[in-house]
Amino acid sequence: MSCPYARNGADHDDNAAPLGIDDGMIYGEYLMLDKVLNAQRMLSTRDKRTVHDEHLFIVTHQAYELWFKQIIFELDSIRELMIKIIDESKTLEIVKRLNRIVLILRLLVDQVPILETMTPLDFMDFRNHLNPASGFQSLQFRLIENKLGLRSENRVKYNQKYSEAFGDNPDATNLIEESEEEPSLLNLVQTWLERTPGLEEDGFNFWQKFQDSVDQFLDDQVKSAMQEPSESAKNYRLMDIEKRRNVYRTIFDPKVHESLVSRGERHFSYRALQGAIMITFYRDEPRFSQPHQLLTLLMDIDSQITKWRYNHVMMVQRMIGSQQLGTGGSSGYQYLRSTLSDRYKIFLDLFNLSTFLIPRDRIPSLSSFMRNQLK
């Protein structure tokens, strides 16, 4: 049987000569397992009555924090690539790292049921030891949200005293402030989308062609509705067409778009939204294939975080109910449930792109010049 700490995967040999300085570190030393595996401090032992499930609680949350650290590592590298990007040469690497983040988040979602093997009574046996600690005080998760692009104004206040969660830790406060000031992934994605080829008014001018296609499509729908033999059916279809026309107006009228952004109902700039729609329409073109994957992965990140929040909310309700305060004085279940709304989706605009789709045969045809540009 192979020893897990054996160097280079070799079987352990009691008669082997001891490793010297030049031989490198063995498995346990490299991973610093003496620190990692001895970092589980069970406070219930103070009462001379060790609570078995406290160990699971600690290990699970430490695992979360380690994965949060990896997500931050990936996010910072992606943002650095996007800051420097002047062409599409780094898109594949960005897609690869975004996909890694998605897979990590899926793992975190699947980790919640492990905690749910602990019953509410089991949790109560050591819950008093957690005060005033709270999962809300996870600095790394807050940094992830900020680095992704969650705006302060879109947050639900923490009992109206959100900043107090880290108020006694100046290092944490400084890191949070830095993460709020530096370019977020949302900001960088916007800048990247604004450079989408084909949006130039003196070139292919996709946006004007798209608007013309929508107008023609809706006008044809009106003509078809006018042929309805039933007056009620005709009026219903005409009313529905007018509603759709008003929906499209929200993207074709810059003032309406800016109004929605100011209310937090959209996040992208007007130009970035145009780029996202164009990439979605022409995703089969070689040059837009990876950008479309990138946009899809950004939605996957939002989706997985929302699923994690939901699973967490359900677990909290199961453990402490919906009326009790959470640890650390938070409002517990009520606060967590409020984070499930669209205001916490960073890339909300991408989820709503399907609202503005038109049939394939209505999508503006690419000019020969534009088609060559997208090869």
Secondary structure, DSSP 8 states (H G I E B T S, - for coil): ---TT-GGG----TTS----GGG---HHHHTTHHHHTT----GGGGGT---HHHHHHHHHHHHHHHHHHHHHHHHHHHHHHHHH-SSSTTHHHHHHHHHHHHHHHHHHHHHHHHHTTS-HHHHHHHHTTTTT--GGG-HHHHHHHHHHT--GGGS--STT-GGGGGTT-HHHHHHHHHHHHS--HHHHHHHHHHT-TT--TTTT-HHHHHHHHHHHHHHHHHHHHTT-SSHHHHHHHHHHHHHHHHHHHHHH-HHHHHHHHHTTS--S-HHHHHHHHHHHHTTTSHHHHHHHHHHHHHHHHHHHHHHHHHHHHHHHHHHHTTTS--GGG--THHHHHHTTSGGG-TTHHHHTGGGG---GGGS----HHHHHHT-
